[in-house]
Amino acid sequence: MKAILIKYLSATETKPARYKATTDAGSLLLSPDHCSEANDMVKKIANKYIEYVDWDCVVSGVGGLPNGDYVATIKNK
């Protein structure tokens, strides 16, 4: 089983707020959708990451970590 780590990166003076999705295959920065609930946002980000790395899998679950980060677990189709 694999998991995608998703971190929220606060806005800076030069960059807007964004999310960073990371696995051993690399990382992807995405802008947040301010209309979504947190779990929906994590699923959207995880699905975009799956497309980005061209994996043949789906999100099987999402959850929060004690430090405020999120994780999305994935499984084969």
PDB file of N, CA, C and O in Angstrom:
ATOM      1  N   MET A   1       0.833  -1.171   0.000  1.00  0.00           N
ATOM      2  CA  MET A   1       0.000   0.000   0.000  1.00  0.00           C
ATOM      3  C   MET A   1       0.882   1.240   0.000  1.00  0.00           C
ATOM      4  O   MET A   1       1.899   1.295   0.691  1.00  0.00           O
ATOM      5  N   LYS A   2       0.486   2.214  -0.770  1.00  0.00           N
ATOM      6  CA  LYS A   2       1.187   3.487  -0.818  1.00  0.00           C
ATOM      7  C   LYS A   2       0.322   4.562  -0.199  1.00  0.00           C
ATOM      8  O   LYS A   2      -0.892   4.406  -0.068  1.00  0.00           O
ATOM      9  N   ALA A   3       0.965   5.658   0.180  1.00  0.00           N
ATOM     10  CA  ALA A   3       0.246   6.815   0.700  1.00  0.00           C
ATOM     11  C   ALA A   3       0.863   8.079   0.111  1.00  0.00           C
ATOM     12  O   ALA A   3       2.058   8.133  -0.179  1.00  0.00           O
ATOM     13  N   ILE A   4       0.032   9.079  -0.057  1.00  0.00           N
ATOM     14  CA  ILE A   4       0.470  10.385  -0.541  1.00  0.00           C
ATOM     15  C   ILE A   4       0.410  11.333   0.646  1.00  0.00           C
ATOM     16  O   ILE A   4      -0.648  11.500   1.253  1.00  0.00           O
ATOM     17  N   LEU A   5       1.529  11.951   0.982  1.00  0.00           N
ATOM     18  CA  LEU A   5       1.583  12.933   2.054  1.00  0.00           C
ATOM     19  C   LEU A   5       1.209  14.290   1.457  1.00  0.00           C
ATOM     20  O   LEU A   5       1.767  14.703   0.440  1.00  0.00           O
ATOM     21  N   ILE A   6       0.264  14.978   2.096  1.00  0.00           N
ATOM     22  CA  ILE A   6      -0.201  16.270   1.592  1.00  0.00           C
ATOM     23  C   ILE A   6      -0.033  17.308   2.693  1.00  0.00           C
ATOM     24  O   ILE A   6      -0.638  17.207   3.760  1.00  0.00           O
ATOM     25  N   LYS A   7       0.804  18.312   2.412  1.00  0.00           N
ATOM     26  CA  LYS A   7       1.090  19.372   3.373  1.00  0.00           C
ATOM     27  C   LYS A   7       0.498  20.687   2.894  1.00  0.00           C
ATOM     28  O   LYS A   7       0.537  21.003   1.705  1.00  0.00           O
ATOM     29  N   TYR A   8      -0.050  21.446   3.829  1.00  0.00           N
ATOM     30  CA  TYR A   8      -0.538  22.787   3.523  1.00  0.00           C
ATOM     31  C   TYR A   8       0.614  23.755   3.707  1.00  0.00           C
ATOM     32  O   TYR A   8       1.269  23.752   4.750  1.00  0.00           O
ATOM     33  N   LEU A   9       0.866  24.581   2.706  1.00  0.00           N
ATOM     34  CA  LEU A   9       1.917  25.593   2.780  1.00  0.00           C
ATOM     35  C   LEU A   9       1.244  26.960   2.816  1.00  0.00           C
ATOM     36  O   LEU A   9       0.548  27.335   1.873  1.00  0.00           O
ATOM     37  N   SER A  10       1.446  27.691   3.882  1.00  0.00           N
ATOM     38  CA  SER A  10       0.828  29.001   4.050  1.00  0.00           C
ATOM     39  C   SER A  10       1.343  29.988   3.012  1.00  0.00           C
ATOM     40  O   SER A  10       2.414  29.808   2.432  1.00  0.00           O
ATOM     41  N   ALA A  11       0.561  31.025   2.795  1.00  0.00           N
ATOM     42  CA  ALA A  11       0.960  32.087   1.870  1.00  0.00           C
ATOM     43  C   ALA A  11       2.178  32.824   2.421  1.00  0.00           C
ATOM     44  O   ALA A  11       2.348  32.968   3.631  1.00  0.00           O
ATOM     45  N   THR A  12       3.004  33.278   1.510  1.00  0.00           N
ATOM     46  CA  THR A  12       4.157  34.104   1.865  1.00  0.00           C
ATOM     47  C   THR A  12       3.967  35.469   1.208  1.00  0.00           C
ATOM     48  O   THR A  12       2.929  35.727   0.599  1.00  0.00           O
ATOM     49  N   GLU A  13       4.950  36.326   1.330  1.00  0.00           N
ATOM     50  CA  GLU A  13       4.861  37.645   0.689  1.00  0.00           C
ATOM     51  C   GLU A  13       4.857  37.537  -0.835  1.00  0.00           C
ATOM     52  O   GLU A  13       4.343  38.417  -1.525  1.00  0.00           O
ATOM     53  N   THR A  14       5.432  36.453  -1.353  1.00  0.00           N
ATOM     54  CA  THR A  14       5.554  36.325  -2.814  1.00  0.00           C
ATOM     55  C   THR A  14       4.762  35.174  -3.415  1.00  0.00           C
ATOM     56  O   THR A  14       4.617  35.101  -4.635  1.00  0.00           O
ATOM     57  N   LYS A  15       4.240  34.262  -2.573  1.00  0.00           N
ATOM     58  CA  LYS A  15       3.525  33.097  -3.096  1.00  0.00           C
ATOM     59  C   LYS A  15       2.194  32.916  -2.373  1.00  0.00           C
ATOM     60  O   LYS A  15       2.094  33.181  -1.175  1.00  0.00           O
ATOM     61  N   PRO A  16       1.174  32.466  -3.098  1.00  0.00           N
ATOM     62  CA  PRO A  16      -0.116  32.211  -2.444  1.00  0.00           C
ATOM     63  C   PRO A  16      -0.076  30.897  -1.654  1.00  0.00           C
ATOM     64  O   PRO A  16       0.870  30.118  -1.779  1.00  0.00           O
ATOM     65  N   ALA A  17      -1.103  30.662  -0.847  1.00  0.00           N
ATOM     66  CA  ALA A  17      -1.216  29.385  -0.129  1.00  0.00           C
ATOM     67  C   ALA A  17      -1.324  28.257  -1.149  1.00  0.00           C
ATOM     68  O   ALA A  17      -1.885  28.433  -2.230  1.00  0.00           O
ATOM     69  N   ARG A  18      -0.784  27.105  -0.793  1.00  0.00           N
ATOM     70  CA  ARG A  18      -0.807  25.961  -1.713  1.00  0.00           C
ATOM     71  C   ARG A  18      -0.647  24.675  -0.920  1.00  0.00           C
ATOM     72  O   ARG A  18      -0.323  24.691   0.267  1.00  0.00           O
ATOM     73  N   TYR A  19      -0.883  23.561  -1.602  1.00  0.00           N
ATOM     74  CA  TYR A  19      -0.687  22.234  -1.032  1.00  0.00           C
ATOM     75  C   TYR A  19       0.444  21.546  -1.775  1.00  0.00           C
ATOM     76  O   TYR A  19       0.615  21.740  -2.979  1.00  0.00           O
ATOM     77  N   LYS A  20       1.218  20.739  -1.054  1.00  0.00           N
ATOM     78  CA  LYS A  20       2.295  19.969  -1.656  1.00  0.00           C
ATOM     79  C   LYS A  20       2.025  18.495  -1.434  1.00  0.00           C
ATOM     80  O   LYS A  20       1.980  18.031  -0.294  1.00  0.00           O
ATOM     81  N   ALA A  21       1.843  17.755  -2.524  1.00  0.00           N
ATOM     82  CA  ALA A  21       1.630  16.306  -2.475  1.00  0.00           C
ATOM     83  C   ALA A  21       2.963  15.627  -2.764  1.00  0.00           C
ATOM     84  O   ALA A  21       3.648  15.972  -3.727  1.00  0.00           O
ATOM     85  N   THR A  22       3.327  14.659  -1.924  1.00  0.00           N
ATOM     86  CA  THR A  22       4.648  14.029  -2.027  1.00  0.00           C
ATOM     87  C   THR A  22       4.581  12.524  -1.828  1.00  0.00           C
ATOM     88  O   THR A  22       3.857  12.031  -0.963  1.00  0.00           O
ATOM     89  N   THR A  23       5.347  11.798  -2.644  1.00  0.00           N
ATOM     90  CA  THR A  23       5.638  10.375  -2.445  1.00  0.00           C
ATOM     91  C   THR A  23       7.080  10.160  -2.854  1.00  0.00           C
ATOM     92  O   THR A  23       7.800  11.119  -3.134  1.00  0.00           O
ATOM     93  N   ASP A  24       7.507   8.907  -2.889  1.00  0.00           N
ATOM     94  CA  ASP A  24       8.861   8.612  -3.353  1.00  0.00           C
ATOM     95  C   ASP A  24       9.022   8.885  -4.850  1.00  0.00           C
ATOM     96  O   ASP A  24      10.145   8.913  -5.354  1.00  0.00           O
ATOM     97  N   ALA A  25       7.910   9.086  -5.564  1.00  0.00           N
ATOM     98  CA  ALA A  25       7.960   9.366  -6.999  1.00  0.00           C
ATOM     99  C   ALA A  25       8.157  10.852  -7.302  1.00  0.00           C
ATOM    100  O   ALA A  25       8.364  11.220  -8.458  1.00  0.00           O
ATOM    101  N   GLY A  26       8.096  11.708  -6.284  1.00  0.00           N
ATOM    102  CA  GLY A  26       8.275  13.137  -6.490  1.00  0.00           C
ATOM    103  C   GLY A  26       7.205  13.937  -5.774  1.00  0.00           C
ATOM    104  O   GLY A  26       6.492  13.422  -4.913  1.00  0.00           O
ATOM    105  N   SER A  27       7.103  15.223  -6.150  1.00  0.00           N
ATOM    106  CA  SER A  27       6.123  16.083  -5.495  1.00  0.00           C
ATOM    107  C   SER A  27       5.441  16.986  -6.515  1.00  0.00           C
ATOM    108  O   SER A  27       5.917  17.166  -7.636  1.00  0.00           O
ATOM    109  N   LEU A  28       4.307  17.550  -6.089  1.00  0.00           N
ATOM    110  CA  LEU A  28       3.496  18.409  -6.945  1.00  0.00           C
ATOM    111  C   LEU A  28       2.875  19.480  -6.066  1.00  0.00           C
ATOM    112  O   LEU A  28       2.312  19.174  -5.015  1.00  0.00           O
ATOM    113  N   LEU A  29       2.976  20.752  -6.495  1.00  0.00           N
ATOM    114  CA  LEU A  29       2.353  21.861  -5.779  1.00  0.00           C
ATOM    115  C   LEU A  29       1.039  22.211  -6.456  1.00  0.00           C
ATOM    116  O   LEU A  29       0.973  22.319  -7.681  1.00  0.00           O
ATOM    117  N   LEU A  30      -0.015  22.388  -5.652  1.00  0.00           N
ATOM    118  CA  LEU A  30      -1.340  22.706  -6.174  1.00  0.00           C
ATOM    119  C   LEU A  30      -1.977  23.823  -5.366  1.00  0.00           C
ATOM    120  O   LEU A  30      -1.783  23.912  -4.154  1.00  0.00           O
ATOM    121  N   SER A  31      -2.741  24.676  -6.044  1.00  0.00           N
ATOM    122  CA  SER A  31      -3.480  25.738  -5.364  1.00  0.00           C
ATOM    123  C   SER A  31      -4.716  25.159  -4.706  1.00  0.00           C
ATOM    124  O   SER A  31      -5.339  24.248  -5.251  1.00  0.00           O
ATOM    125  N   PRO A  32      -5.083  25.678  -3.533  1.00  0.00           N
ATOM    126  CA  PRO A  32      -6.274  25.163  -2.847  1.00  0.00           C
ATOM    127  C   PRO A  32      -7.562  25.642  -3.509  1.00  0.00           C
ATOM    128  O   PRO A  32      -7.606  26.703  -4.131  1.00  0.00           O
ATOM    129  N   ASP A  33      -8.599  24.839  -3.358  1.00  0.00           N
ATOM    130  CA  ASP A  33      -9.946  25.195  -3.782  1.00  0.00           C
ATOM    131  C   ASP A  33     -10.672  25.605  -2.512  1.00  0.00           C
ATOM    132  O   ASP A  33     -11.050  24.749  -1.713  1.00  0.00           O
ATOM    133  N   HIS A  34     -10.870  26.889  -2.316  1.00  0.00           N
ATOM    134  CA  HIS A  34     -11.384  27.386  -1.042  1.00  0.00           C
ATOM    135  C   HIS A  34     -12.844  27.019  -0.784  1.00  0.00           C
ATOM    136  O   HIS A  34     -13.357  27.280   0.304  1.00  0.00           O
ATOM    137  N   CYS A  35     -13.517  26.423  -1.758  1.00  0.00           N
ATOM    138  CA  CYS A  35     -14.927  26.063  -1.588  1.00  0.00           C
ATOM    139  C   CYS A  35     -15.104  24.643  -1.051  1.00  0.00           C
ATOM    140  O   CYS A  35     -16.226  24.243  -0.738  1.00  0.00           O
ATOM    141  N   SER A  36     -14.040  23.890  -0.940  1.00  0.00           N
ATOM    142  CA  SER A  36     -14.147  22.469  -0.570  1.00  0.00           C
ATOM    143  C   SER A  36     -13.862  22.240   0.905  1.00  0.00           C
ATOM    144  O   SER A  36     -13.135  23.005   1.540  1.00  0.00           O
ATOM    145  N   GLU A  37     -14.448  21.172   1.439  1.00  0.00           N
ATOM    146  CA  GLU A  37     -14.106  20.692   2.779  1.00  0.00           C
ATOM    147  C   GLU A  37     -12.713  20.084   2.724  1.00  0.00           C
ATOM    148  O   GLU A  37     -12.240  19.719   1.647  1.00  0.00           O
ATOM    149  N   ALA A  38     -12.052  19.969   3.866  1.00  0.00           N
ATOM    150  CA  ALA A  38     -10.667  19.483   3.903  1.00  0.00           C
ATOM    151  C   ALA A  38     -10.524  18.094   3.288  1.00  0.00           C
ATOM    152  O   ALA A  38      -9.628  17.879   2.471  1.00  0.00           O
ATOM    153  N   ASN A  39     -11.388  17.145   3.662  1.00  0.00           N
ATOM    154  CA  ASN A  39     -11.262  15.788   3.120  1.00  0.00           C
ATOM    155  C   ASN A  39     -11.501  15.762   1.615  1.00  0.00           C
ATOM    156  O   ASN A  39     -10.828  15.019   0.901  1.00  0.00           O
ATOM    157  N   ASP A  40     -12.449  16.560   1.120  1.00  0.00           N
ATOM    158  CA  ASP A  40     -12.683  16.641  -0.325  1.00  0.00           C
ATOM    159  C   ASP A  40     -11.470  17.227  -1.028  1.00  0.00           C
ATOM    160  O   ASP A  40     -11.087  16.772  -2.105  1.00  0.00           O
ATOM    161  N   MET A  41     -10.865  18.247  -0.410  1.00  0.00           N
ATOM    162  CA  MET A  41      -9.675  18.877  -0.983  1.00  0.00           C
ATOM    163  C   MET A  41      -8.536  17.868  -1.071  1.00  0.00           C
ATOM    164  O   MET A  41      -7.847  17.803  -2.089  1.00  0.00           O
ATOM    165  N   VAL A  42      -8.333  17.086  -0.023  1.00  0.00           N
ATOM    166  CA  VAL A  42      -7.263  16.086  -0.001  1.00  0.00           C
ATOM    167  C   VAL A  42      -7.493  15.050  -1.104  1.00  0.00           C
ATOM    168  O   VAL A  42      -6.547  14.661  -1.789  1.00  0.00           O
ATOM    169  N   LYS A  43      -8.731  14.603  -1.280  1.00  0.00           N
ATOM    170  CA  LYS A  43      -9.039  13.641  -2.345  1.00  0.00           C
ATOM    171  C   LYS A  43      -8.750  14.229  -3.722  1.00  0.00           C
ATOM    172  O   LYS A  43      -8.176  13.552  -4.575  1.00  0.00           O
ATOM    173  N   LYS A  44      -9.144  15.485  -3.947  1.00  0.00           N
ATOM    174  CA  LYS A  44      -8.890  16.138  -5.239  1.00  0.00           C
ATOM    175  C   LYS A  44      -7.391  16.236  -5.506  1.00  0.00           C
ATOM    176  O   LYS A  44      -6.927  15.932  -6.605  1.00  0.00           O
ATOM    177  N   ILE A  45      -6.649  16.657  -4.502  1.00  0.00           N
ATOM    178  CA  ILE A  45      -5.200  16.797  -4.650  1.00  0.00           C
ATOM    179  C   ILE A  45      -4.558  15.441  -4.916  1.00  0.00           C
ATOM    180  O   ILE A  45      -3.691  15.322  -5.781  1.00  0.00           O
ATOM    181  N   ALA A  46      -4.978  14.424  -4.178  1.00  0.00           N
ATOM    182  CA  ALA A  46      -4.431  13.080  -4.376  1.00  0.00           C
ATOM    183  C   ALA A  46      -4.735  12.576  -5.780  1.00  0.00           C
ATOM    184  O   ALA A  46      -3.868  11.983  -6.422  1.00  0.00           O
ATOM    185  N   ASN A  47      -5.947  12.802  -6.264  1.00  0.00           N
ATOM    186  CA  ASN A  47      -6.299  12.369  -7.627  1.00  0.00           C
ATOM    187  C   ASN A  47      -5.487  13.112  -8.681  1.00  0.00           C
ATOM    188  O   ASN A  47      -5.088  12.513  -9.680  1.00  0.00           O
ATOM    189  N   LYS A  48      -5.237  14.397  -8.480  1.00  0.00           N
ATOM    190  CA  LYS A  48      -4.402  15.149  -9.425  1.00  0.00           C
ATOM    191  C   LYS A  48      -2.967  14.630  -9.400  1.00  0.00           C
ATOM    192  O   LYS A  48      -2.308  14.552 -10.437  1.00  0.00           O
ATOM    193  N   TYR A  49      -2.486  14.276  -8.204  1.00  0.00           N
ATOM    194  CA  TYR A  49      -1.136  13.721  -8.096  1.00  0.00           C
ATOM    195  C   TYR A  49      -1.043  12.376  -8.812  1.00  0.00           C
ATOM    196  O   TYR A  49      -0.065  12.108  -9.510  1.00  0.00           O
ATOM    197  N   ILE A  50      -2.056  11.534  -8.643  1.00  0.00           N
ATOM    198  CA  ILE A  50      -2.088  10.228  -9.319  1.00  0.00           C
ATOM    199  C   ILE A  50      -2.031  10.414 -10.832  1.00  0.00           C
ATOM    200  O   ILE A  50      -1.316   9.683 -11.518  1.00  0.00           O
ATOM    201  N   GLU A  51      -2.774  11.381 -11.354  1.00  0.00           N
ATOM    202  CA  GLU A  51      -2.720  11.688 -12.793  1.00  0.00           C
ATOM    203  C   GLU A  51      -1.327  12.173 -13.183  1.00  0.00           C
ATOM    204  O   GLU A  51      -0.794  11.771 -14.216  1.00  0.00           O
ATOM    205  N   TYR A  52      -0.736  13.043 -12.351  1.00  0.00           N
ATOM    206  CA  TYR A  52       0.578  13.625 -12.624  1.00  0.00           C
ATOM    207  C   TYR A  52       1.663  12.559 -12.755  1.00  0.00           C
ATOM    208  O   TYR A  52       2.506  12.631 -13.649  1.00  0.00           O
ATOM    209  N   VAL A  53       1.637  11.567 -11.861  1.00  0.00           N
ATOM    210  CA  VAL A  53       2.664  10.515 -11.912  1.00  0.00           C
ATOM    211  C   VAL A  53       2.240   9.334 -12.779  1.00  0.00           C
ATOM    212  O   VAL A  53       2.992   8.375 -12.949  1.00  0.00           O
ATOM    213  N   ASP A  54       1.028   9.414 -13.325  1.00  0.00           N
ATOM    214  CA  ASP A  54       0.501   8.404 -14.258  1.00  0.00           C
ATOM    215  C   ASP A  54       0.446   7.011 -13.640  1.00  0.00           C
ATOM    216  O   ASP A  54       0.903   6.034 -14.234  1.00  0.00           O
ATOM    217  N   TRP A  55      -0.121   6.935 -12.434  1.00  0.00           N
ATOM    218  CA  TRP A  55      -0.332   5.661 -11.768  1.00  0.00           C
ATOM    219  C   TRP A  55      -1.713   5.127 -12.097  1.00  0.00           C
ATOM    220  O   TRP A  55      -2.640   5.900 -12.336  1.00  0.00           O
ATOM    221  N   ASP A  56      -1.853   3.810 -12.109  1.00  0.00           N
ATOM    222  CA  ASP A  56      -3.135   3.151 -12.358  1.00  0.00           C
ATOM    223  C   ASP A  56      -3.723   2.722 -11.010  1.00  0.00           C
ATOM    224  O   ASP A  56      -3.722   1.539 -10.671  1.00  0.00           O
ATOM    225  N   CYS A  57      -4.226   3.701 -10.245  1.00  0.00           N
ATOM    226  CA  CYS A  57      -4.761   3.424  -8.918  1.00  0.00           C
ATOM    227  C   CYS A  57      -5.837   4.447  -8.558  1.00  0.00           C
ATOM    228  O   CYS A  57      -6.094   5.386  -9.312  1.00  0.00           O
ATOM    229  N   VAL A  58      -6.455   4.252  -7.403  1.00  0.00           N
ATOM    230  CA  VAL A  58      -7.495   5.157  -6.916  1.00  0.00           C
ATOM    231  C   VAL A  58      -7.251   5.462  -5.441  1.00  0.00           C
ATOM    232  O   VAL A  58      -6.556   4.715  -4.751  1.00  0.00           O
ATOM    233  N   VAL A  59      -7.821   6.553  -4.969  1.00  0.00           N
ATOM    234  CA  VAL A  59      -7.730   6.915  -3.559  1.00  0.00           C
ATOM    235  C   VAL A  59      -8.649   5.990  -2.769  1.00  0.00           C
ATOM    236  O   VAL A  59      -9.828   5.851  -3.094  1.00  0.00           O
ATOM    237  N   SER A  60      -8.107   5.362  -1.734  1.00  0.00           N
ATOM    238  CA  SER A  60      -8.923   4.457  -0.919  1.00  0.00           C
ATOM    239  C   SER A  60      -9.329   5.073   0.411  1.00  0.00           C
ATOM    240  O   SER A  60     -10.252   4.579   1.058  1.00  0.00           O
ATOM    241  N   GLY A  61      -8.665   6.135   0.829  1.00  0.00           N
ATOM    242  CA  GLY A  61      -9.016   6.797   2.077  1.00  0.00           C
ATOM    243  C   GLY A  61      -8.183   8.036   2.304  1.00  0.00           C
ATOM    244  O   GLY A  61      -7.122   8.202   1.702  1.00  0.00           O
ATOM    245  N   VAL A  62      -8.665   8.907   3.172  1.00  0.00           N
ATOM    246  CA  VAL A  62      -7.919  10.114   3.536  1.00  0.00           C
ATOM    247  C   VAL A  62      -8.007  10.309   5.043  1.00  0.00           C
ATOM    248  O   VAL A  62      -8.936   9.829   5.693  1.00  0.00           O
ATOM    249  N   GLY A  63      -7.034  11.013   5.581  1.00  0.00           N
ATOM    250  CA  GLY A  63      -7.051  11.278   7.010  1.00  0.00           C
ATOM    251  C   GLY A  63      -6.045  12.352   7.372  1.00  0.00           C
ATOM    252  O   GLY A  63      -5.194  12.732   6.568  1.00  0.00           O
ATOM    253  N   GLY A  64      -6.161  12.827   8.589  1.00  0.00           N
ATOM    254  CA  GLY A  64      -5.257  13.850   9.092  1.00  0.00           C
ATOM    255  C   GLY A  64      -4.217  13.255  10.023  1.00  0.00           C
ATOM    256  O   GLY A  64      -4.455  12.235  10.669  1.00  0.00           O
ATOM    257  N   LEU A  65      -3.074  13.897  10.086  1.00  0.00           N
ATOM    258  CA  LEU A  65      -1.995  13.493  10.978  1.00  0.00           C
ATOM    259  C   LEU A  65      -1.929  14.476  12.155  1.00  0.00           C
ATOM    260  O   LEU A  65      -2.415  15.600  12.036  1.00  0.00           O
ATOM    261  N   PRO A  66      -1.344  14.078  13.276  1.00  0.00           N
ATOM    262  CA  PRO A  66      -1.284  14.960  14.443  1.00  0.00           C
ATOM    263  C   PRO A  66      -0.597  16.304  14.189  1.00  0.00           C
ATOM    264  O   PRO A  66      -0.909  17.289  14.857  1.00  0.00           O
ATOM    265  N   ASN A  67       0.323  16.356  13.241  1.00  0.00           N
ATOM    266  CA  ASN A  67       1.041  17.602  12.974  1.00  0.00           C
ATOM    267  C   ASN A  67       0.277  18.540  12.028  1.00  0.00           C
ATOM    268  O   ASN A  67       0.781  19.612  11.693  1.00  0.00           O
ATOM    269  N   GLY A  68      -0.929  18.153  11.593  1.00  0.00           N
ATOM    270  CA  GLY A  68      -1.733  19.008  10.720  1.00  0.00           C
ATOM    271  C   GLY A  68      -1.659  18.635   9.254  1.00  0.00           C
ATOM    272  O   GLY A  68      -2.441  19.150   8.454  1.00  0.00           O
ATOM    273  N   ASP A  69      -0.739  17.752   8.874  1.00  0.00           N
ATOM    274  CA  ASP A  69      -0.650  17.295   7.490  1.00  0.00           C
ATOM    275  C   ASP A  69      -1.774  16.295   7.223  1.00  0.00           C
ATOM    276  O   ASP A  69      -2.458  15.844   8.141  1.00  0.00           O
ATOM    277  N   TYR A  70      -1.943  15.966   5.957  1.00  0.00           N
ATOM    278  CA  TYR A  70      -2.941  14.985   5.553  1.00  0.00           C
ATOM    279  C   TYR A  70      -2.244  13.834   4.844  1.00  0.00           C
ATOM    280  O   TYR A  70      -1.104  13.963   4.397  1.00  0.00           O
ATOM    281  N   VAL A  71      -2.942  12.707   4.746  1.00  0.00           N
ATOM    282  CA  VAL A  71      -2.436  11.575   3.997  1.00  0.00           C
ATOM    283  C   VAL A  71      -3.607  10.961   3.231  1.00  0.00           C
ATOM    284  O   VAL A  71      -4.728  10.878   3.733  1.00  0.00           O
ATOM    285  N   ALA A  72      -3.316  10.539   2.013  1.00  0.00           N
ATOM    286  CA  ALA A  72      -4.298   9.825   1.197  1.00  0.00           C
ATOM    287  C   ALA A  72      -3.698   8.459   0.875  1.00  0.00           C
ATOM    288  O   ALA A  72      -2.600   8.364   0.327  1.00  0.00           O
ATOM    289  N   THR A  73      -4.429   7.410   1.221  1.00  0.00           N
ATOM    290  CA  THR A  73      -3.973   6.063   0.875  1.00  0.00           C
ATOM    291  C   THR A  73      -4.518   5.714  -0.492  1.00  0.00           C
ATOM    292  O   THR A  73      -5.593   6.175  -0.874  1.00  0.00           O
ATOM    293  N   ILE A  74      -3.784   4.904  -1.227  1.00  0.00           N
ATOM    294  CA  ILE A  74      -4.181   4.540  -2.578  1.00  0.00           C
ATOM    295  C   ILE A  74      -4.124   3.030  -2.749  1.00  0.00           C
ATOM    296  O   ILE A  74      -3.387   2.333  -2.053  1.00  0.00           O
ATOM    297  N   LYS A  75      -4.920   2.546  -3.692  1.00  0.00           N
ATOM    298  CA  LYS A  75      -4.935   1.110  -4.008  1.00  0.00           C
ATOM    299  C   LYS A  75      -5.075   0.936  -5.499  1.00  0.00           C
ATOM    300  O   LYS A  75      -5.485   1.859  -6.204  1.00  0.00           O
ATOM    301  N   ASN A  76      -4.735  -0.250  -5.986  1.00  0.00           N
ATOM    302  CA  ASN A  76      -4.876  -0.556  -7.412  1.00  0.00           C
ATOM    303  C   ASN A  76      -6.342  -0.543  -7.805  1.00  0.00           C
ATOM    304  O   ASN A  76      -7.225  -0.801  -6.986  1.00  0.00           O
ATOM    305  N   LYS A  77      -6.585  -0.236  -9.077  1.00  0.00           N
ATOM    306  CA  LYS A  77      -7.969  -0.222  -9.584  1.00  0.00           C
ATOM    307  C   LYS A  77      -8.546  -1.608  -9.627  1.00  0.00           C
ATOM    308  O   LYS A  77      -9.697  -1.785 -10.026  1.00  0.00           O
TER     309      LYS A  77
END
